């Protein structure tokens, strides 16, 4: 009985958030339905930076669910919080300063994924309707969407100034170093700034699936940082990293080098907060750089597998202790674990 009452409360809370969000809906403009959130003081003619956010597989659904499902994860939840009355911190920083683009995937079955060409089609359609600043277009995502953000950036590396990914690494880290390096090189060559987040208690996308990617990015000279979110499991990664004010302070300094005609920011900025009494302090350190000998390259697949942790997305974020630190070695567990999804760059299994 208590469980049913709790479930009803959570469901009604989500409906209230969805109804509160001020979204422009485009269910039929492209292959993917999408929604756009504008700052309250802006119009379609206002020149704005844009954030494209790709949700996790648990938020996938038909276009009839467009106005609700895109608000369950990450940046979508931030604008929902803002329109619901939370006018401080990260919700305020995002909702009042960015044009937020929220595509909806209807992925189902065991092979769930975002296709980079479809996401870029959404962006082109948005650019035909709104005054998007071409020097400040950013791609981001959580879990399935985190992996999709890599795919989208690789598909069109000259489009984006920054890439932010949370709990979405396993497919790109499943390749041996030589192949992973080749996949990432286009992103690095375009000077895309990269911020990654991995939860220390995430058993769907463990830290050790993220570390090889950032080792290689560091070796390639990329402007890239990996941050561990202490105690966060997979579901918490859908909102906790996105609530950090320092993330959005960092994003303000990122511009597309090719479009703006100048160097994009290459400084690894410390995470800062406007109110240290409400957000834990951060300890900043560079990501460790390692090298490995190339081996035979397996077939690389960008397809995403079932995101088993998204069902717990329906919750409000709690403040947590959270730090960034240098990883020892490759950040891999001492005990070898076998998984069905393949082998990563350091010979470890990748979870499906």
N, C-alpha and C positions, 0 to 999 in steps of 0.2 A: 504493500500500500504506500509506504513511504517512498519507495523507488518511483512509483507511478506519479506521485505528486511532484517529486523532484524533476522527473522527465518532462512533465507538463509545464513546470516553471521555466526550465531551460528552453523548451520549444517556444513558449510565449515570449520569452526575452529575445530570442532570435527574430521572431516575427516583428517585434517592436523596433528592433534595430534596423531591420530591412525596410520597414515602412518609413523610418525616420530619414534614411539616406536620400540625398538629393541627386538622383542619377538621370542622365540622358541614356535611353535604351535604344539599341540598334540590333534587334533580333535577326534581321534578314539582310543586312548590308554586305556581309561577306560570308564565307564558309562558316566562320565561327561567330556566333552571337557575341556582342560585347556591350559593355556599359561604360560611360564616361562620367567622371565626377569633376566638376568645375569649382574653383574657389568661389565663395559667395559673392565677392565683389567683382568677379570677372564675367566677360561675355565671350562668345565664340571668336570675337575679333581681338581679344586681349592676347598678346604674345606671351606664352607660358612655356616653362620646361615641362616635360612629360615623363611620367613613370608608367611603364607597362608592367603589370603584375600578373603572374600566372599562378593560379591556385593549385592546391594538392588534389589528388585523385578523389578523395572523399567529398570534395565539393562539386564534382562533375555532375551534370544533369541536363535535362532538355531545356530548350530556349524559354519555355514557360516558367522556368525557375531562375531566369536571368537576374531579376531584381533582388533575389535573396542569396543565391548560392555564391555569387562573386564577392559577398561581404563576409564570408566566414573565415578567411585566412588573411594574415599579413596586412598588406596595404589596404585591402578591401575592408578589413575590420577597423583599421585606423579611421577611414573616412566615415564609416558607420558610427563609430564612437563619437566623432566630431559632430555629425549631424544629429546624434542622439543627445547632445548637450555637453560632452566632454571637451571643452574648449581650451585645454592646456597641453603642454608637453608635445609628444610626437604626433598625436592626432591633429593638433593645431598647426604644427610645423608643416605637415604634409597637405592637409586639406585647404589651407589658406595660401599655399604657394605653388602647388603643382596641378597640372592637368593629369588626372589619374585614369589610366586605361585598363579596364578589367574584362578580358575575354573570358568566355565560358566554354569549357570543354565538355563534350557529352561522352567522353571515353568510357568504355565499359569492358568487362571481361578481364582476362589475365594480362593483356598487353595494353597498358594505359600510357599515353604519351601525348606530348605537344609536338606539332610539326612546325619547324622554324619558318617555312614559307607561308603557312597559314597565319602565323602570328604577325609576320611582316605585312601580309595583306591587310590585316586589321589596322596596323599602324599607318599604312598608306591611305586607308579610308578615313582614318581620324585626321590625317594631315589635310585631306581634301575638305574637311568640315570645320576644322579649328585652326587657329594661328599658333602652331607648335614651333617653338624655338629649335631649329635643327641642330644647334650646337649642344643642346642639353636634353637629349632623349636617353632614358635609362631603362634597362631591362632587369627584371627581378622575378623571384619566384620561390615557392616553398615546396619541398619534397618533389612530387612529379613536376611541379612548376619550376623548382630549382634546377632540375635536370633539363627542363625545357628552355630555361634561360640560357644555359650553355649552348644548346642546339641552335637557338635563335641567333645568338651572337656569332656563332661559327658560320651560320648560314648567311649572315649579313653584317660582318664585323665593322664596316665603315659607318654604320648607322648610329651606334651607341657610344655614349660617353662613359657610362659605368654599368657594371653588372653586379647585382647583389643576389646571393643565393643562400638559402637556409635549408639544411638537411636534404641536399640534392646533389650527390657526388658519385654514386657507385658506378654508373655506366661509364663515365669518362675516366674513372680511376681503374676500370677493369682492364684497360689496355696496358701493355708493357711500356716502359718509359719512352722508347723511340716513337711509338705510335701516338701516345698521349701528347708528347712534345709536338709532333706534327699537327695534331688536332688543335692544340692551343696556340700555335704560332701565329695564325691570322689575327687572333684577338690581341696578342701581345704586340704585333707589328702595328696595330692601329692605336696603340697606347690606351686601351680601355682600362679604366680603373676597376679593380675587382675586390669585393668584400665578401667573404664567406663566413658562415656560422655553422658550427657543429655542436650538438648537445652531448655532454659527457655521459648521459644516461639514455641516449638514443640507440635502441637496439635494431632499428630499421635502417638507419644511415649512421653507423658508428663513426667516431672521430677518425679511425684509421682508414676509412674510405675517402676522407677529405684530404688527409695529410699528403699523400703522394701527389695529388693534383697541385697543391701549393708548393711542394718541394720543387716540382718541375717549373712552375710559374716563376718561382724565385730564381732558379737557375737560368731561366730565359730573360731575366731582368725586368719582369713585369712589376707594375704597381699593384701589388696584390697582398692582402692580409687575410689570415684565417683566425677566427676568434672562437674559443671554446666557451659554451654557455654552461656553467657549472650546474649539475643536477637536473638539467632539462632533458625530458624524454622527447619522443618524436612529436607528440601532439603539442607540447609546449613550444616547440620550435616554429609553430605556425603563427605565433604572436610575440613571444618574448623578445627576440632580436629586433623586431620592428618597432617595439615600444621604446627603444633606446634613442634619446635625443641626440646623442653623439653621432649616431649613424647619419642623421639628416643634416647635422652640421658638416660632417665630412662630405656628403653628397653635394652640398652647395658649391664646393670648390672644384667639382669635376665638370670638364667641358670636352667636347669632341675636338681633338687636335686638328683633324683635317677640315672640319667645317668652320671652326673659329679662327683658324690661321695662326694659332699660337700653341704653345706647349700646354697640354692638359696637366693638371696637378700631379706631381710625382712624389709629393711629400706624404709619408705615412703618418697622418695626423693622429695625435692621441685622442681617444674618446673623451669628450668633455661634456659636462652637463650644466644647464643653467641653474639648477637647484640641487646642490650636493646633499641637502638634508633629506631629499626624497628618493634619490637614486644612488646606488652603491658606487663607490669610486672604482676606477678601472686600473689595472696594472698592465701596461703596454709593453710588448716585446716583439721583435721581428720574428717572422716565420723561419724556422731552420732550413738551410739550404743543403741538399744532399745530391749525390749523383749516383747513377747506376749504369751498368753496362747494358747496351741494347741486346735484346733477345729476339727470337722469332716472333713476329707480330700475329696475334690471333685476329679473327674477324671482329670488327668493332660494330656494336649495335647501339643506336641511340634510343631504342625503344625502352619505355619505362615499364616496370612491373607493378603489381598491385601494391598500393601504398597502404599498408595495413594499419598505420597509426592515425589516419585522419579522422576517424570516427569520434575521437575525443576533442575535436576542435571547438565544440560548443561549450565554451567556458570563458570566463573572464581571466585575464592575466593577473598573476600575483607577482609582487616584487620578489626578486631573488638575488642571492649572492652570485656574482658573475665576474669572471676575470679572463684576461688574455695572457698567455704565457708561452715561452719557448718550449716546444715539445722535445723530449729526449729521443734521439735517433729518429725513427720514422713514426713514432707515436703508435706503434702496433702492439697488440697484446702478446704476452709471452707465449701463451698457448695457442697453437695453430687451430683455427676453426674452419671447418669445411662448409661451404654453402652451395646452393644450386646455381647461383647466378654467374659463375665464372671465376677468374683469377685476376687479382689486381696487379699493379705494377711491381709489388714486392712479393708476389707469390702467395698472397692471402686470398681466401675465398671472399666473394662478394655476395651479399645477401640478395635474394630475389625480391 
